[in-house]
Amino acid sequence: MILQCRYFTGQEGAARQGNKEFLQFLYIAIGSASELDTQIEISKTASMGDKEKLSEVQESVNRVARMIQGLIRSIKQKQDSS
């Protein structure tokens, strides 16, 4: 399910026109990843699932968030150099 969400999220953002709108979409995506990270942490604390699997998912969410942050940096650097 998470892979599907990432795929569709990427498609939605890629279809947007212009870097300004795309950057806004990426910031929203980081916020969503942060919210998901919080929900996973709550689930771990409340013992609402296998802590090891939840930690694996949390690591994946954090890895994707870092990739999005890298993409934002890259887009901003290209804008600054133009």
Backbone as XML, in Angstrom:
<?xml version="1.0"?>
<chain id="A" units="angstrom">
  <residue number="1" name="MET">
    <atom name="N" x="0.821" y="-1.189" z="0.000"/>
    <atom name="CA" x="0.000" y="0.000" z="0.000"/>
    <atom name="C" x="0.867" y="1.256" z="0.000"/>
  </residue>
  <residue number="2" name="ILE">
    <atom name="N" x="1.915" y="1.278" z="0.788"/>
    <atom name="CA" x="2.777" y="2.457" z="0.853"/>
    <atom name="C" x="3.423" y="2.706" z="-0.506"/>
  </residue>
  <residue number="3" name="LEU">
    <atom name="N" x="3.868" y="1.636" z="-1.173"/>
    <atom name="CA" x="4.472" y="1.806" z="-2.487"/>
    <atom name="C" x="3.471" y="2.407" z="-3.462"/>
  </residue>
  <residue number="4" name="GLN">
    <atom name="N" x="2.227" y="1.972" z="-3.394"/>
    <atom name="CA" x="1.202" y="2.515" z="-4.269"/>
    <atom name="C" x="1.002" y="3.997" z="-3.984"/>
  </residue>
  <residue number="5" name="CYS">
    <atom name="N" x="0.948" y="4.374" z="-2.716"/>
    <atom name="CA" x="0.758" y="5.780" z="-2.360"/>
    <atom name="C" x="1.903" y="6.623" z="-2.898"/>
  </residue>
  <residue number="6" name="ARG">
    <atom name="N" x="3.116" y="6.136" z="-2.766"/>
    <atom name="CA" x="4.260" y="6.883" z="-3.266"/>
    <atom name="C" x="4.161" y="7.053" z="-4.778"/>
  </residue>
  <residue number="7" name="TYR">
    <atom name="N" x="3.759" y="5.986" z="-5.460"/>
    <atom name="CA" x="3.666" y="6.033" z="-6.909"/>
    <atom name="C" x="2.657" y="7.085" z="-7.338"/>
  </residue>
  <residue number="8" name="PHE">
    <atom name="N" x="1.463" y="7.037" z="-6.761"/>
    <atom name="CA" x="0.431" y="7.984" z="-7.156"/>
    <atom name="C" x="0.793" y="9.407" z="-6.740"/>
  </residue>
  <residue number="9" name="THR">
    <atom name="N" x="1.416" y="9.557" z="-5.588"/>
    <atom name="CA" x="1.832" y="10.878" z="-5.137"/>
    <atom name="C" x="2.830" y="11.469" z="-6.128"/>
  </residue>
  <residue number="10" name="GLY">
    <atom name="N" x="3.774" y="10.655" z="-6.562"/>
    <atom name="CA" x="4.758" y="11.115" z="-7.530"/>
    <atom name="C" x="4.114" y="11.510" z="-8.846"/>
  </residue>
  <residue number="11" name="GLN">
    <atom name="N" x="3.144" y="10.754" z="-9.277"/>
    <atom name="CA" x="2.458" y="11.067" z="-10.524"/>
    <atom name="C" x="1.724" y="12.393" z="-10.416"/>
  </residue>
  <residue number="12" name="GLU">
    <atom name="N" x="1.066" y="12.599" z="-9.301"/>
    <atom name="CA" x="0.310" y="13.841" z="-9.119"/>
    <atom name="C" x="1.249" y="15.036" z="-9.154"/>
  </residue>
  <residue number="13" name="GLY">
    <atom name="N" x="2.351" y="14.936" z="-8.445"/>
    <atom name="CA" x="3.291" y="16.051" z="-8.389"/>
    <atom name="C" x="3.981" y="16.300" z="-9.713"/>
  </residue>
  <residue number="14" name="ALA">
    <atom name="N" x="4.308" y="15.232" z="-10.421"/>
    <atom name="CA" x="5.009" y="15.382" z="-11.694"/>
    <atom name="C" x="4.129" y="16.033" z="-12.755"/>
  </residue>
  <residue number="15" name="ALA">
    <atom name="N" x="2.828" y="15.908" z="-12.619"/>
    <atom name="CA" x="1.913" y="16.476" z="-13.602"/>
    <atom name="C" x="1.735" y="17.985" z="-13.420"/>
  </residue>
  <residue number="16" name="ARG">
    <atom name="N" x="2.204" y="18.513" z="-12.327"/>
    <atom name="CA" x="2.035" y="19.945" z="-12.055"/>
    <atom name="C" x="2.953" y="20.768" z="-12.948"/>
  </residue>
  <residue number="17" name="GLN">
    <atom name="N" x="2.519" y="21.974" z="-13.238"/>
    <atom name="CA" x="3.289" y="22.872" z="-14.103"/>
    <atom name="C" x="4.095" y="23.842" z="-13.251"/>
  </residue>
  <residue number="18" name="GLY">
    <atom name="N" x="5.347" y="24.018" z="-13.608"/>
    <atom name="CA" x="6.182" y="25.027" z="-12.962"/>
    <atom name="C" x="6.819" y="24.563" z="-11.670"/>
  </residue>
  <residue number="19" name="ASN">
    <atom name="N" x="8.049" y="25.038" z="-11.450"/>
    <atom name="CA" x="8.788" y="24.645" z="-10.256"/>
    <atom name="C" x="8.168" y="25.159" z="-8.963"/>
  </residue>
  <residue number="20" name="LYS">
    <atom name="N" x="7.597" y="26.348" z="-8.997"/>
    <atom name="CA" x="7.020" y="26.908" z="-7.771"/>
    <atom name="C" x="5.893" y="26.019" z="-7.246"/>
  </residue>
  <residue number="21" name="GLU">
    <atom name="N" x="4.998" y="25.611" z="-8.127"/>
    <atom name="CA" x="3.886" y="24.750" z="-7.720"/>
    <atom name="C" x="4.400" y="23.366" z="-7.326"/>
  </residue>
  <residue number="22" name="PHE">
    <atom name="N" x="5.388" y="22.855" z="-8.066"/>
    <atom name="CA" x="5.947" y="21.545" z="-7.748"/>
    <atom name="C" x="6.646" y="21.566" z="-6.388"/>
  </residue>
  <residue number="23" name="LEU">
    <atom name="N" x="7.381" y="22.645" z="-6.092"/>
    <atom name="CA" x="8.027" y="22.766" z="-4.784"/>
    <atom name="C" x="6.991" y="22.785" z="-3.663"/>
  </residue>
  <residue number="24" name="GLN">
    <atom name="N" x="5.901" y="23.498" z="-3.871"/>
    <atom name="CA" x="4.835" y="23.525" z="-2.865"/>
    <atom name="C" x="4.301" y="22.113" z="-2.626"/>
  </residue>
  <residue number="25" name="PHE">
    <atom name="N" x="4.109" y="21.373" z="-3.702"/>
    <atom name="CA" x="3.656" y="19.985" z="-3.586"/>
    <atom name="C" x="4.665" y="19.157" z="-2.782"/>
  </residue>
  <residue number="26" name="LEU">
    <atom name="N" x="5.953" y="19.357" z="-3.045"/>
    <atom name="CA" x="6.982" y="18.601" z="-2.327"/>
    <atom name="C" x="6.992" y="18.934" z="-0.838"/>
  </residue>
  <residue number="27" name="TYR">
    <atom name="N" x="6.777" y="20.215" z="-0.499"/>
    <atom name="CA" x="6.689" y="20.589" z="0.916"/>
    <atom name="C" x="5.493" y="19.923" z="1.576"/>
  </residue>
  <residue number="28" name="ILE">
    <atom name="N" x="4.386" y="19.828" z="0.873"/>
    <atom name="CA" x="3.206" y="19.135" z="1.406"/>
    <atom name="C" x="3.524" y="17.658" z="1.613"/>
  </residue>
  <residue number="29" name="ALA">
    <atom name="N" x="4.252" y="17.066" z="0.670"/>
    <atom name="CA" x="4.627" y="15.659" z="0.785"/>
    <atom name="C" x="5.509" y="15.416" z="2.012"/>
  </residue>
  <residue number="30" name="ILE">
    <atom name="N" x="6.432" y="16.342" z="2.289"/>
    <atom name="CA" x="7.271" y="16.205" z="3.486"/>
    <atom name="C" x="6.411" y="16.294" z="4.745"/>
  </residue>
  <residue number="31" name="GLY">
    <atom name="N" x="5.447" y="17.212" z="4.741"/>
    <atom name="CA" x="4.540" y="17.316" z="5.883"/>
    <atom name="C" x="3.746" y="16.037" z="6.084"/>
  </residue>
  <residue number="32" name="SER">
    <atom name="N" x="3.301" y="15.430" z="4.999"/>
    <atom name="CA" x="2.565" y="14.169" z="5.087"/>
    <atom name="C" x="3.451" y="13.056" z="5.635"/>
  </residue>
  <residue number="33" name="ALA">
    <atom name="N" x="4.704" y="13.030" z="5.201"/>
    <atom name="CA" x="5.640" y="12.026" z="5.700"/>
    <atom name="C" x="5.872" y="12.212" z="7.202"/>
  </residue>
  <residue number="34" name="SER">
    <atom name="N" x="5.952" y="13.458" z="7.627"/>
    <atom name="CA" x="6.125" y="13.745" z="9.044"/>
    <atom name="C" x="4.916" y="13.274" z="9.859"/>
  </residue>
  <residue number="35" name="GLU">
    <atom name="N" x="3.730" y="13.511" z="9.324"/>
    <atom name="CA" x="2.514" y="13.049" z="10.003"/>
    <atom name="C" x="2.492" y="11.525" z="10.099"/>
  </residue>
  <residue number="36" name="LEU">
    <atom name="N" x="2.887" y="10.860" z="9.016"/>
    <atom name="CA" x="2.928" y="9.402" z="9.027"/>
    <atom name="C" x="3.946" y="8.897" z="10.040"/>
  </residue>
  <residue number="37" name="ASP">
    <atom name="N" x="5.100" y="9.549" z="10.107"/>
    <atom name="CA" x="6.129" y="9.180" z="11.075"/>
    <atom name="C" x="5.574" y="9.276" z="12.502"/>
  </residue>
  <residue number="38" name="THR">
    <atom name="N" x="4.823" y="10.334" z="12.776"/>
    <atom name="CA" x="4.215" y="10.508" z="14.100"/>
    <atom name="C" x="3.212" y="9.395" z="14.392"/>
  </residue>
  <residue number="39" name="GLN">
    <atom name="N" x="2.394" y="9.049" z="13.414"/>
    <atom name="CA" x="1.404" y="7.982" z="13.607"/>
    <atom name="C" x="2.066" y="6.636" z="13.853"/>
  </residue>
  <residue number="40" name="ILE">
    <atom name="N" x="3.160" y="6.388" z="13.159"/>
    <atom name="CA" x="3.901" y="5.138" z="13.382"/>
    <atom name="C" x="4.474" y="5.117" z="14.794"/>
  </residue>
  <residue number="41" name="GLU">
    <atom name="N" x="5.017" y="6.248" z="15.223"/>
    <atom name="CA" x="5.579" y="6.328" z="16.589"/>
    <atom name="C" x="4.491" y="6.076" z="17.632"/>
  </residue>
  <residue number="42" name="ILE">
    <atom name="N" x="3.322" y="6.656" z="17.426"/>
    <atom name="CA" x="2.197" y="6.423" z="18.342"/>
    <atom name="C" x="1.819" y="4.943" z="18.347"/>
  </residue>
  <residue number="43" name="SER">
    <atom name="N" x="1.784" y="4.333" z="17.171"/>
    <atom name="CA" x="1.449" y="2.913" z="17.063"/>
    <atom name="C" x="2.460" y="2.050" z="17.811"/>
  </residue>
  <residue number="44" name="LYS">
    <atom name="N" x="3.732" y="2.394" z="17.707"/>
    <atom name="CA" x="4.763" y="1.642" z="18.427"/>
    <atom name="C" x="4.588" y="1.798" z="19.932"/>
  </residue>
  <residue number="45" name="THR">
    <atom name="N" x="4.339" y="3.019" z="20.387"/>
    <atom name="CA" x="4.177" y="3.291" z="21.811"/>
    <atom name="C" x="2.954" y="2.580" z="22.380"/>
  </residue>
  <residue number="46" name="ALA">
    <atom name="N" x="1.886" y="2.526" z="21.594"/>
    <atom name="CA" x="0.644" y="1.891" z="22.054"/>
    <atom name="C" x="0.617" y="0.392" z="21.757"/>
  </residue>
  <residue number="47" name="SER">
    <atom name="N" x="1.730" y="-0.160" z="21.293"/>
    <atom name="CA" x="1.825" y="-1.590" z="20.961"/>
    <atom name="C" x="0.710" y="-2.023" z="20.015"/>
  </residue>
  <residue number="48" name="MET">
    <atom name="N" x="0.539" y="-1.251" z="18.954"/>
    <atom name="CA" x="-0.526" y="-1.530" z="17.988"/>
    <atom name="C" x="0.001" y="-2.285" z="16.768"/>
  </residue>
  <residue number="49" name="GLY">
    <atom name="N" x="1.060" y="-3.006" z="16.940"/>
    <atom name="CA" x="1.618" y="-3.781" z="15.841"/>
    <atom name="C" x="3.010" y="-4.257" z="16.191"/>
  </residue>
  <residue number="50" name="ASP">
    <atom name="N" x="3.568" y="-5.007" z="15.299"/>
    <atom name="CA" x="4.915" y="-5.529" z="15.465"/>
    <atom name="C" x="5.897" y="-4.356" z="15.412"/>
  </residue>
  <residue number="51" name="LYS">
    <atom name="N" x="6.576" y="-4.115" z="16.536"/>
    <atom name="CA" x="7.477" y="-2.949" z="16.617"/>
    <atom name="C" x="8.583" y="-2.998" z="15.572"/>
  </residue>
  <residue number="52" name="GLU">
    <atom name="N" x="9.069" y="-4.200" z="15.268"/>
    <atom name="CA" x="10.136" y="-4.331" z="14.270"/>
    <atom name="C" x="9.626" y="-3.918" z="12.892"/>
  </residue>
  <residue number="53" name="LYS">
    <atom name="N" x="8.457" y="-4.385" z="12.517"/>
    <atom name="CA" x="7.892" y="-4.021" z="11.216"/>
    <atom name="C" x="7.547" y="-2.531" z="11.160"/>
  </residue>
  <residue number="54" name="LEU">
    <atom name="N" x="7.010" y="-2.011" z="12.255"/>
    <atom name="CA" x="6.703" y="-0.582" z="12.303"/>
    <atom name="C" x="7.976" y="0.248" z="12.161"/>
  </residue>
  <residue number="55" name="SER">
    <atom name="N" x="9.051" y="-0.206" z="12.782"/>
    <atom name="CA" x="10.332" y="0.501" z="12.670"/>
    <atom name="C" x="10.846" y="0.465" z="11.237"/>
  </residue>
  <residue number="56" name="GLU">
    <atom name="N" x="10.669" y="-0.672" z="10.555"/>
    <atom name="CA" x="11.086" y="-0.784" z="9.160"/>
    <atom name="C" x="10.311" y="0.201" z="8.289"/>
  </residue>
  <residue number="57" name="VAL">
    <atom name="N" x="9.004" y="0.273" z="8.509"/>
    <atom name="CA" x="8.172" y="1.205" z="7.743"/>
    <atom name="C" x="8.584" y="2.637" z="8.054"/>
  </residue>
  <residue number="58" name="GLN">
    <atom name="N" x="8.851" y="2.919" z="9.322"/>
    <atom name="CA" x="9.255" y="4.260" z="9.727"/>
    <atom name="C" x="10.574" y="4.651" z="9.054"/>
  </residue>
  <residue number="59" name="GLU">
    <atom name="N" x="11.498" y="3.711" z="8.971"/>
    <atom name="CA" x="12.768" y="3.983" z="8.288"/>
    <atom name="C" x="12.528" y="4.289" z="6.814"/>
  </residue>
  <residue number="60" name="SER">
    <atom name="N" x="11.613" y="3.561" z="6.186"/>
    <atom name="CA" x="11.286" y="3.812" z="4.776"/>
    <atom name="C" x="10.672" y="5.193" z="4.593"/>
  </residue>
  <residue number="61" name="VAL">
    <atom name="N" x="9.779" y="5.559" z="5.480"/>
    <atom name="CA" x="9.151" y="6.877" z="5.413"/>
    <atom name="C" x="10.212" y="7.965" z="5.549"/>
  </residue>
  <residue number="62" name="ASN">
    <atom name="N" x="11.116" y="7.800" z="6.492"/>
    <atom name="CA" x="12.172" y="8.790" z="6.701"/>
    <atom name="C" x="13.122" y="8.860" z="5.508"/>
  </residue>
  <residue number="63" name="ARG">
    <atom name="N" x="13.403" y="7.701" z="4.890"/>
    <atom name="CA" x="14.271" y="7.677" z="3.713"/>
    <atom name="C" x="13.613" y="8.438" z="2.553"/>
  </residue>
  <residue number="64" name="VAL">
    <atom name="N" x="12.322" y="8.226" z="2.353"/>
    <atom name="CA" x="11.602" y="8.938" z="1.291"/>
    <atom name="C" x="11.581" y="10.439" z="1.576"/>
  </residue>
  <residue number="65" name="ALA">
    <atom name="N" x="11.361" y="10.815" z="2.840"/>
    <atom name="CA" x="11.353" y="12.239" z="3.203"/>
    <atom name="C" x="12.704" y="12.876" z="2.897"/>
  </residue>
  <residue number="66" name="ARG">
    <atom name="N" x="13.791" y="12.157" z="3.179"/>
    <atom name="CA" x="15.131" y="12.687" z="2.876"/>
    <atom name="C" x="15.329" y="12.842" z="1.365"/>
  </residue>
  <residue number="67" name="MET">
    <atom name="N" x="14.796" y="11.899" z="0.589"/>
    <atom name="CA" x="14.904" y="12.011" z="-0.868"/>
    <atom name="C" x="14.133" y="13.225" z="-1.375"/>
  </residue>
  <residue number="68" name="ILE">
    <atom name="N" x="12.959" y="13.458" z="-0.808"/>
    <atom name="CA" x="12.164" y="14.626" z="-1.205"/>
    <atom name="C" x="12.912" y="15.905" z="-0.849"/>
  </residue>
  <residue number="69" name="GLN">
    <atom name="N" x="13.527" y="15.939" z="0.341"/>
    <atom name="CA" x="14.296" y="17.119" z="0.739"/>
    <atom name="C" x="15.462" y="17.348" z="-0.215"/>
  </residue>
  <residue number="70" name="GLY">
    <atom name="N" x="16.106" y="16.271" z="-0.653"/>
    <atom name="CA" x="17.189" y="16.390" z="-1.617"/>
    <atom name="C" x="16.697" y="16.933" z="-2.954"/>
  </residue>
  <residue number="71" name="LEU">
    <atom name="N" x="15.524" y="16.492" z="-3.368"/>
    <atom name="CA" x="14.939" y="16.993" z="-4.611"/>
    <atom name="C" x="14.627" y="18.482" z="-4.498"/>
  </residue>
  <residue number="72" name="ILE">
    <atom name="N" x="14.106" y="18.886" z="-3.358"/>
    <atom name="CA" x="13.822" y="20.313" z="-3.132"/>
    <atom name="C" x="15.112" y="21.125" z="-3.224"/>
  </residue>
  <residue number="73" name="ARG">
    <atom name="N" x="16.158" y="20.656" z="-2.549"/>
    <atom name="CA" x="17.449" y="21.363" z="-2.603"/>
    <atom name="C" x="17.955" y="21.480" z="-4.032"/>
  </residue>
  <residue number="74" name="SER">
    <atom name="N" x="17.833" y="20.395" z="-4.780"/>
    <atom name="CA" x="18.310" y="20.384" z="-6.158"/>
    <atom name="C" x="17.544" y="21.382" z="-7.024"/>
  </residue>
  <residue number="75" name="ILE">
    <atom name="N" x="16.242" y="21.404" z="-6.893"/>
    <atom name="CA" x="15.421" y="22.336" z="-7.668"/>
    <atom name="C" x="15.760" y="23.779" z="-7.298"/>
  </residue>
  <residue number="76" name="LYS">
    <atom name="N" x="15.910" y="24.040" z="-5.994"/>
    <atom name="CA" x="16.233" y="25.407" z="-5.553"/>
    <atom name="C" x="17.606" y="25.840" z="-6.063"/>
  </residue>
  <residue number="77" name="GLN">
    <atom name="N" x="18.586" y="24.937" z="-6.037"/>
    <atom name="CA" x="19.926" y="25.281" z="-6.535"/>
    <atom name="C" x="19.885" y="25.614" z="-8.011"/>
  </residue>
  <residue number="78" name="LYS">
    <atom name="N" x="19.101" y="24.855" z="-8.775"/>
    <atom name="CA" x="18.987" y="25.133" z="-10.207"/>
    <atom name="C" x="18.299" y="26.465" z="-10.451"/>
  </residue>
  <residue number="79" name="GLN">
    <atom name="N" x="17.307" y="26.790" z="-9.604"/>
    <atom name="CA" x="16.627" y="28.075" z="-9.730"/>
    <atom name="C" x="17.583" y="29.221" z="-9.412"/>
  </residue>
  <residue number="80" name="ASP">
    <atom name="N" x="18.388" y="29.039" z="-8.358"/>
    <atom name="CA" x="19.333" y="30.087" z="-7.956"/>
    <atom name="C" x="20.416" y="30.325" z="-9.003"/>
  </residue>
  <residue number="81" name="SER">
    <atom name="N" x="20.803" y="29.273" z="-9.713"/>
    <atom name="CA" x="21.856" y="29.422" z="-10.709"/>
    <atom name="C" x="21.342" y="29.935" z="-12.046"/>
  </residue>
  <residue number="82" name="SER">
    <atom name="N" x="20.024" y="29.999" z="-12.187"/>
    <atom name="CA" x="19.446" y="30.481" z="-13.461"/>
    <atom name="C" x="19.364" y="31.977" z="-13.505"/>
  </residue>
</chain>
